[in-house]
């Protein structure tokens, strides 16, 4: 439990120190949403501005009126209305691949990351993140298809039993298992993203393999941290919807817009919190320690002493001279 608090606390601290990232992504999401829904707004205006049906949508939501709105010829083909939303959704995912490396770099820094370093990290890791997102989409799509298929088959088989509650219980249990499995996959690829940026890893496959090893090695600790952040997101969503129903009247369009954007802003916090948890784990378990080079000692850099020349041995004394005859 202490380790989980350490990951959650350090990850939340990274988010609080870099709140501007959440604001930037919220503004980007708002801008792309406005552009993506422009075609729908124009098509709806051409019909609702000259129809009494707009009263049924202004003072409440009537599904039959909405379906009839889509069917009217003045509204235009549905493909033309939804195509801009799809295009701008793709642009949003590309923007995530572009700017998310800078977020990881900022979370790992002990100081406010300069703008130049932020965009340098974004540009250096763009193609790496696109490759990683493609792999993540394929893996998650395969796992989701298999798990939902198994869950549907089990529920269908349980429907043949005499226990009326068994299918519902099995379906809820299956959805819980799917949630934990998909959260595990998110942990895997979040660690891979952190390793790509913070280790400056060009080989994406190495970061994917490293993220998988660490996910399996500390799954309980990481999964508990991610589940706590998800529960916080669910509480925020439930509280925001309750406040919307309680304080926003059906005709309060501007107030509804403010509440909706506030809820979306709050929901960004747990997701960035999870990325902070991934960066904190990388710093604790995945970062390769850098060994500082020791300066050479004076003995190593000092030249060896020159050999002292030995003095020649003293000459033996001359023999005394003998006197002559």
BELCORMO-V459640 format. One record per residue. N is the residue number from 0. RES is the residue in three letters. PSI is psi in radians with two decimals (999 if undefined). NEAR is the number of other ideal C-beta (glycine too) atoms within 8 Angstrom. D_LAST is the distance of its C-alpha to the last C-alpha in whole Angstrom. Layout:
N:RES:PSI:NEAR:D_LAST + N:RES:PSI:NEAR:D_LAST
This chain:
0:UNK:-0.62:4:117 + 1:UNK:-0.69:5:114 + 2:UNK:-0.72:7:113 + 3:UNK:-0.75:11:116 + 4:UNK:-0.60:8:117 + 5:UNK:-0.78:10:113 + 6:UNK:-0.81:15:114 + 7:UNK:-0.75:13:118 + 8:UNK:-0.79:8:116 + 9:UNK:-0.66:11:113 + 10:UNK:-0.72:17:116 + 11:UNK:-0.61:10:118 + 12:UNK:-0.68:9:116 + 13:UNK:-0.69:12:115 + 14:UNK:-0.75:14:118 + 15:UNK:-0.57:7:119 + 16:UNK:-0.31:6:116 + 17:UNK:0.89:11:117 + 18:UNK:-0.40:8:121 + 19:UNK:-0.50:6:121 + 20:UNK:-0.71:10:120 + 21:UNK:-0.74:12:124 + 22:UNK:-0.75:8:125 + 23:UNK:-0.80:9:124 + 24:UNK:-0.59:11:125 + 25:UNK:-0.76:12:129 + 26:UNK:-0.69:8:129 + 27:UNK:-0.76:11:128 + 28:UNK:-0.73:10:131 + 29:UNK:-0.75:9:133 + 30:UNK:-0.81:8:133 + 31:UNK:-0.55:13:133 + 32:UNK:-0.74:9:136 + 33:UNK:-0.74:8:138 + 34:UNK:-0.68:9:137 + 35:UNK:-0.49:11:138 + 36:UNK:0.10:10:141 + 37:UNK:-0.71:9:143 + 38:UNK:-0.69:11:144 + 39:UNK:-0.71:10:146 + 40:UNK:-0.76:8:147 + 41:UNK:-0.73:8:149 + 42:UNK:-0.66:12:151 + 43:UNK:-0.63:10:152 + 44:UNK:-0.67:8:153 + 45:UNK:-0.43:9:155 + 46:UNK:-0.88:13:157 + 47:UNK:-0.44:10:157 + 48:UNK:-0.27:7:158 + 49:UNK:0.52:5:161 + 50:UNK:2.52:7:162 + 51:UNK:-0.15:4:163 + 52:UNK:-0.34:11:161 + 53:UNK:-0.43:9:158 + 54:UNK:-0.61:7:160 + 55:UNK:-0.33:9:159 + 56:UNK:-0.39:12:156 + 57:UNK:-0.69:9:155 + 58:UNK:0.58:7:157 + 59:UNK:-3.06:7:155 + 60:UNK:2.12:6:154 + 61:UNK:1.99:8:157 + 62:UNK:-0.65:6:155 + 63:UNK:-0.63:6:158 + 64:UNK:-0.69:10:158 + 65:UNK:-0.72:10:155 + 66:UNK:-0.72:8:155 + 67:UNK:-0.59:9:158 + 68:UNK:-0.75:12:156 + 69:UNK:-0.50:8:154 + 70:UNK:-0.25:6:157 + 71:UNK:2.46:8:158 + 72:UNK:-0.48:4:158 + 73:UNK:-0.42:6:157 + 74:UNK:-0.46:12:154 + 75:UNK:3.03:8:153 + 76:UNK:2.50:5:151 + 77:UNK:-0.52:7:149 + 78:UNK:-0.70:6:146 + 79:UNK:-0.48:9:145 + 80:UNK:-0.68:12:145 + 81:UNK:-0.31:9:143 + 82:UNK:-0.80:9:140 + 83:UNK:-0.63:12:139 + 84:UNK:-0.69:11:138 + 85:UNK:-0.74:8:136 + 86:UNK:-0.79:9:134 + 87:UNK:-0.42:12:133 + 88:UNK:-0.68:10:132 + 89:UNK:-0.72:8:130 + 90:UNK:-0.65:9:128 + 91:UNK:-0.72:11:128 + 92:UNK:-0.65:9:126 + 93:UNK:-0.62:9:124 + 94:UNK:-0.62:10:123 + 95:UNK:-0.79:8:122 + 96:UNK:-0.50:10:120 + 97:UNK:-0.80:10:118 + 98:UNK:-0.31:11:118 + 99:UNK:-0.62:11:117 + 100:UNK:-0.65:17:114 + 101:UNK:-0.59:12:113 + 102:UNK:-0.79:12:115 + 103:UNK:-0.74:15:113 + 104:UNK:-0.68:14:110 + 105:UNK:-0.66:11:111 + 106:UNK:-0.62:12:112 + 107:UNK:-0.22:11:108 + 108:UNK:2.52:9:107 + 109:UNK:0.04:2:106 + 110:UNK:2.95:4:107 + 111:UNK:2.03:4:110 + 112:UNK:2.19:11:110 + 113:UNK:2.72:6:110 + 114:UNK:-0.65:6:112 + 115:UNK:-0.74:6:110 + 116:UNK:-0.61:10:108 + 117:UNK:-0.91:12:112 + 118:UNK:-0.45:9:113 + 119:UNK:-0.75:8:109 + 120:UNK:-0.64:13:110 + 121:UNK:-0.85:12:113 + 122:UNK:-0.65:7:113 + 123:UNK:-0.51:8:109 + 124:UNK:0.15:11:111 + 125:UNK:-0.96:11:115 + 126:UNK:-0.59:6:115 + 127:UNK:-0.75:12:113 + 128:UNK:-0.63:14:116 + 129:UNK:-0.77:10:119 + 130:UNK:-0.73:9:117 + 131:UNK:-0.68:15:117 + 132:UNK:-0.61:10:120 + 133:UNK:-0.80:8:122 + 134:UNK:-0.76:11:120 + 135:UNK:-0.72:10:121 + 136:UNK:-0.71:8:125 + 137:UNK:-0.83:8:125 + 138:UNK:-0.82:10:123 + 139:UNK:-0.64:10:126 + 140:UNK:-0.75:8:129 + 141:UNK:-0.82:8:128 + 142:UNK:-0.74:11:128 + 143:UNK:-0.75:10:131 + 144:UNK:-0.76:8:133 + 145:UNK:-0.81:8:132 + 146:UNK:-0.76:13:132 + 147:UNK:-0.60:9:136 + 148:UNK:-0.75:8:137 + 149:UNK:-0.75:9:136 + 150:UNK:-0.74:14:138 + 151:UNK:-0.70:8:141 + 152:UNK:-0.70:8:141 + 153:UNK:-0.75:10:141 + 154:UNK:-0.69:12:143 + 155:UNK:-0.70:8:146 + 156:UNK:-0.65:7:145 + 157:UNK:-0.39:11:146 + 158:UNK:-0.29:7:149 + 159:UNK:-0.19:5:150 + 160:UNK:2.95:7:150 + 161:UNK:-0.20:3:153 + 162:UNK:1.98:6:151 + 163:UNK:-0.48:5:151 + 164:UNK:-0.25:6:148 + 165:UNK:-0.80:9:146 + 166:UNK:-0.73:11:146 + 167:UNK:-0.76:7:145 + 168:UNK:-0.73:8:142 + 169:UNK:-0.63:12:140 + 170:UNK:-0.76:10:141 + 171:UNK:-0.70:8:139 + 172:UNK:-0.73:8:136 + 173:UNK:-0.71:13:136 + 174:UNK:-0.64:9:135 + 175:UNK:-0.72:8:133 + 176:UNK:-0.71:10:131 + 177:UNK:-0.72:12:131 + 178:UNK:-0.79:8:130 + 179:UNK:-0.68:10:127 + 180:UNK:-0.77:10:126 + 181:UNK:-0.57:12:126 + 182:UNK:-0.66:12:124 + 183:UNK:-0.71:11:122 + 184:UNK:-0.67:12:122 + 185:UNK:-0.70:10:121 + 186:UNK:-0.78:14:119 + 187:UNK:-0.91:12:117 + 188:UNK:-0.42:14:117 + 189:UNK:-0.72:12:117 + 190:UNK:-0.66:17:113 + 191:UNK:-0.69:15:113 + 192:UNK:-0.78:16:114 + 193:UNK:-0.69:16:111 + 194:UNK:-0.64:14:108 + 195:UNK:-0.79:15:109 + 196:UNK:-0.89:13:109 + 197:UNK:-0.45:12:106 + 198:UNK:-0.06:10:104 + 199:UNK:0.90:6:104 + 200:UNK:2.02:10:105 + 201:UNK:-0.59:5:106 + 202:UNK:1.78:6:107 + 203:UNK:-0.60:13:110 + 204:UNK:-0.57:6:111 + 205:UNK:-0.72:8:107 + 206:UNK:-0.64:15:109 + 207:UNK:-0.77:13:112 + 208:UNK:-0.72:8:110 + 209:UNK:-0.75:12:108 + 210:UNK:-0.66:14:112 + 211:UNK:-0.77:10:113 + 212:UNK:-0.80:8:110 + 213:UNK:-0.56:12:110 + 214:UNK:-0.80:13:114 + 215:UNK:-0.55:6:114 + 216:UNK:-0.64:6:111 + 217:UNK:0.81:9:113 + 218:UNK:-0.76:10:117 + 219:UNK:-0.79:6:118 + 220:UNK:-0.81:10:116 + 221:UNK:-0.74:14:117 + 222:UNK:-0.69:12:121 + 223:UNK:-0.71:9:121 + 224:UNK:-0.76:14:120 + 225:UNK:-0.66:13:122 + 226:UNK:-0.68:10:125 + 227:UNK:-0.78:10:125 + 228:UNK:-0.65:14:125 + 229:UNK:-0.67:10:128 + 230:UNK:-0.70:8:130 + 231:UNK:-0.71:11:129 + 232:UNK:-0.71:12:130 + 233:UNK:-0.68:8:134 + 234:UNK:-0.72:8:134 + 235:UNK:-0.76:13:134 + 236:UNK:-0.79:10:136 + 237:UNK:-0.74:8:139 + 238:UNK:-0.67:8:139 + 239:UNK:-0.73:12:139 + 240:UNK:-0.66:9:142 + 241:UNK:-0.76:8:144 + 242:UNK:-0.64:10:143 + 243:UNK:-0.85:12:145 + 244:UNK:-0.60:6:148 + 245:UNK:-0.68:6:148 + 246:UNK:-0.13:6:148 + 247:UNK:2.01:11:148 + 248:UNK:2.82:5:152 + 249:UNK:-0.51:8:153 + 250:UNK:-0.03:6:154 + 251:UNK:1.37:8:150 + 252:UNK:-0.79:7:148 + 253:UNK:-0.71:6:146 + 254:UNK:-0.66:10:145 + 255:UNK:-0.67:10:145 + 256:UNK:-0.76:8:142 + 257:UNK:-0.77:8:140 + 258:UNK:-0.73:13:140 + 259:UNK:-0.76:9:139 + 260:UNK:-0.60:10:136 + 261:UNK:-0.70:9:135 + 262:UNK:-0.77:13:136 + 263:UNK:-0.65:10:134 + 264:UNK:-0.75:10:131 + 265:UNK:-0.62:9:131 + 266:UNK:-0.33:11:130 + 267:UNK:-0.48:11:127 + 268:UNK:-0.86:13:125 + 269:UNK:-0.61:12:125 + 270:UNK:-0.76:10:124 + 271:UNK:-0.52:13:121 + 272:UNK:-0.74:14:121 + 273:UNK:-0.66:14:120 + 274:UNK:-0.61:16:118 + 275:UNK:-0.64:15:116 + 276:UNK:-0.73:16:116 + 277:UNK:-0.73:14:114 + 278:UNK:-0.71:15:111 + 279:UNK:-0.72:13:111 + 280:UNK:-0.69:15:110 + 281:UNK:-0.73:14:108 + 282:UNK:-0.55:8:106 + 283:UNK:-0.65:9:106 + 284:UNK:-0.43:7:105 + 285:UNK:-0.30:13:105 + 286:UNK:2.26:9:102 + 287:UNK:2.10:5:99 + 288:UNK:2.42:4:96 + 289:UNK:2.12:4:94 + 290:UNK:2.08:4:90 + 291:UNK:2.38:4:89 + 292:UNK:2.22:4:85 + 293:UNK:2.34:4:83 + 294:UNK:2.53:4:80 + 295:UNK:2.53:5:77 + 296:UNK:2.90:6:74 + 297:UNK:-0.56:5:71 + 298:UNK:-0.56:5:69 + 299:UNK:-0.63:6:71 + 300:UNK:-0.30:6:71 + 301:UNK:2.38:6:67 + 302:UNK:2.59:3:65 + 303:UNK:2.55:4:62 + 304:UNK:2.46:4:59 + 305:UNK:2.48:4:56 + 306:UNK:2.37:4:53 + 307:UNK:2.20:4:50 + 308:UNK:2.23:4:47 + 309:UNK:2.42:4:44 + 310:UNK:2.50:4:41 + 311:UNK:2.54:4:38 + 312:UNK:2.55:4:36 + 313:UNK:2.53:4:33 + 314:UNK:2.50:4:30 + 315:UNK:2.56:4:27 + 316:UNK:2.52:4:25 + 317:UNK:2.52:4:21 + 318:UNK:2.58:4:18 + 319:UNK:2.48:4:16 + 320:UNK:2.40:4:13 + 321:UNK:2.41:4:10 + 322:UNK:2.58:3:7 + 323:UNK:2.93:3:4 + 324:UNK:999:1:0
